[in-house]
Amino acid sequence: MYEASFYRELQETYARDWPALLLAISRRDPAWASWRMTFFERYAQRGIGAFLGTLAQWCHRHGVLLSGHEVLSHVSSWDPTGTIVADDPRTNFGLDYFGIDAWRDVTGVDARNAMPQLSAKFGDSVARSHGRSGCIVEQYFGRVVPGSHFAAGWWELTLGQLRSQTMRHHILGMRQLLMHAFWLTDGDESDRMLVNPRFDFAPGVNFEPWFAAHRALADESARVSVFLDGMRPFNHVAVLYPLRTAWMGGPSHEFGRHTAFWTEHLAREGIDYALIDECDLLGSASDGSSLRLPDGRTFPVLVLPGVEAVRSLDTVERLRVFLDAGGVVASTGVLPSLTQDGEDVQAAVERLAEDPHWFHYAGEPSWDRARAAVLQALPGRFHVVAAAGSGQLWSRCGADGTGVRVMLFNDGDDEREVGIVHARERCRVTEWRAADGSRSAPMPWLTGPVCVRLAPHQVRLLHVELDGERTADELTLLSGWRFRPVTQDADATCSRQPIMPFDGWQAQGYPTFCGTGEYRIDVEIPDGAVSPDGWELLLPVTEDSVEVLVDGRPAGAAPWPSGAIRLGGSLHAGVNALTVRITSSAANHYYRGTGLQGDGLARCGLLAPPVLRPVRRWHDIDGLLA
């Protein structure tokens, strides 16, 4: 965008330094980072105010609500650094999606093609930052076949594909789908892109042969939307949108892939999250161990996805206050090292990252590892678990005045069994039927978790009432492990040393030790955490023989991997000393120094954080909801 008065303003504000703002756009070295961030901040503010501000003022004078969407760099993707329209997406209002939404009355976003993507979640996030919720998604289709043109669209679209995409958007925060497009005419026989309506991001849905059946999808979507509007998000995780890192680093910066890593995995896991603006973080306060944003939402976990630059030292101070209150920070990629004001905060942030509540991964970790850092901070959470099957099982949960609402969508071709886990004594479920708008009668109260089945591509809407005292729920055991080798070895010591429960002991100081290694952790069971059927320990990934002791007494064993290890009633309220003894193969001992192992050290010990959970008796409730 070019506007002469903007550059006169820069000259007046920065005097002889104003050309440095322009030069900084093309410079990559850190010395120019502060100038570059300052330029894009001014550029975004001017563009947003001149365009959206002008539209908003006119709309409000005439009693009209302002909606619509900007060009999004993350359509068809979870990565906000995409270059789908421009080589440098910062030219699009400086990528300040929160600043743009401040002028809107109804949030709108666009989405491309029939795949899961970030659009609806980002739209819902910016809306909630401004006291609203949900968004309109304009869905279009671009042709990505070599030799064709993206505006030729996708006349191959089926109603089933459109429905699946609609439900994915609902899961991620959409209120209403707006299809691009509904046409007055289907054009002519020419192949003029964007001039002939036939090839203006086809299809025009009303010219598809299946359009007579479209009303069923519209009705189902409306019912789903009404159901979801009645819930409040759980707000488990806040993912910081690193705007200043985007200004500094542009589309080649790693924050894009780290944002994609977190947002996609959290969505597929069914862990509730929102993207937040740095202004939200700066205005936050501690609420127990949670981060309370200015709009009232609270989050126990904050994610920093490749955040290299922040606004000021005040942002670092907010991180310190959150950690001191017991909040959890998870970060991947680079750590914050500089501010827009030109201050070096690398040492201060590195000191903060030594806090036991900060989990940092220099690269892109396995999802099991990152997931454990999040779940450790969410004990007792209401959640959904799905049996293995093809395709994705999507879920969205939130509280209402009398319980929890659950949307389930089986985005696959196999029937799926799905469990609903809660930490109360009993529950009662009512089903809202999206297909016809009817509701089941409430089923009888049942003790413990429940399960239902979903046919391929089925949507189910369930309302779960909860009653009674809190009961035991699963604990992800990530922090606090100590290790010692039990079998004497040249590399072994007898004292227990801190260790993380992933990668194995061979990667954490014991490369040639083989035999029995002993992991120990203290686990506190709350007084009210009742588990009438006892406990079990799940080792998500291990390849060796396992024995489990509680307070020094044998509690369970698994000579080979065979699922969760039953511990009976060996755990008690209070602190329990949990010991996991793992006996490995002899490979790393006998192959050491020979060069014969070839494929690297054998993995020994814990390879993913264990999960301690109550033994559950599942109630199949499909018959009760019929």
Secondary structure, 3 states (H helix, E strand, C coil): CCCHHHHHHHHHHHHHHHHHHHHHCCCCCHHHHHHHHHHHHHHHHHHHHHHHHHHHHHHHHCCCCCCCCCCCCCCCCCCCCCCCCCCCHHHCHHHCHHHHHCCCCCCEEEEECCCCCCHHHHHHHHHHHCCCCCEEEEEECCCCCCCCCHHHCCCCCCHHHHHHHHHHHHHHCEEEEEECCCCCCCCCCCCCCCCCHHHCCCCCHHHCHHHHHHHHHHHHHHHHHHHHHCCEECCCEEEECCHHHHHHHHHHCCHHHHHHHHHHHHHHHCCCEEEECHHHHHCCEEECCEEECCCCCEECEEEEECCCEECCHHHHHHHHHHHHCCCEEEEECCCCCEECCCCECHHHHHHHCCCCCEEEECCCCCHHHHHHHHHCCCCCCCEEEECCCCCEEEEEEEECCCCEEEEEEEECCCCEEEEEECCEEEEEEEEECCCCCCECCCCCCEECCEEEEECCCCEEEEEEEEEEEECCCCEECCCCCEEEECCCCCCCCCCCEECCCCCCHHHCCCCCCCCEEEEEEEEEECCCCCCCCCEEEECCCCCCEEEEEECCEEEEEECCCCCCEEEECCCCCEEEEEEEEEECCCHHHHCCCCCCCCCCCCCCCCCCCCEEEECCCCEECHHHHC
